[in-house]
Amino acid sequence: MSGHTIRRKIMGTKDHILNTAITLYNEMGLRNITSRDIAKEMGKSHGNIEYHFKDKETLLLAIYKQMSTEMTTFYDQKKPGVNSFEKFDLLLHELELFQIKYGFFNLDILEISRNFKSVNVLLQKTLNTRKEQMRSFFLGFMKENLLKNPKNSDYYLRLQHTIRILITFWVNQELVLTSYDFAKKGEMIRHIWDLLAPFMTEKGKGIYLQLNNSLES
């Protein structure tokens, strides 16, 4: 067996472990799944799992790096001739799918940040990057005359932070606030656009109407 074939087999096994772990974490919660559970689900030995990922922190770090890479691709995607509202809407739809794929992470984000230091270091770095990326979107909105210039320079910073909170904890509120009818597909996206709607220029409203057919004031 060639070295290339061996590396490909190892990467295939690691990817299988990651995907199985993500599925089990989503179904049962991070705290309730061990490497033995993952091995049993895959039909492999416990030692085989620990050969690739020595402990849960190493496994979580690999999952988070995969998450970060995917999300960076979403944020950095280039769409020539597309305005900032259209780019933002595309991102929000990608985020909605992303939240489903990695639902466990935001559900258990406090436990992860407290108990897995290497993951938390990367998480904090990524959150700062996302903060700057959200800021860039808002600068684009104003440069293209889609959002009004704020009277208070700090207001849009708070609005950006509110949107980040909404994205991060959307899955949590769906499970906790079950008496509210906001679990349908697209609700997170609608909530975010509702936050932006009062500050849209006429040009921004027109583009939003084209994206969503109706603008709720």
HELIX and SHEET records of a PDB file:
HELIX    1   1 GLY A    3  MET A   28  1                                  26    
HELIX    2   2 LEU A   30  ASN A   32  5                                   3    
HELIX    3   3 SER A   35  MET A   42  1                                   8    
HELIX    4   4 HIS A   46  HIS A   52  1                                   7    
HELIX    5   5 LYS A   56  ASP A   76  1                                  21    
HELIX    6   6 SER A   84  LYS A  101  1                                  18    
HELIX    7   7 GLY A  103  LEU A  107  1                                   5    
HELIX    8   8 ILE A  109  ASN A  115  1                                   7    
HELIX    9   9 LYS A  117  LYS A  143  1                                  27    
HELIX   10  10 TYR A  155  VAL A  176  1                                  22    
HELIX   11  11 GLU A  187  LEU A  196  1                                  10    
HELIX   12  12 ALA A  197  PHE A  199  5                                   3    
HELIX   13  13 GLU A  202  ASN A  212  1                                  11    
END                                                                             
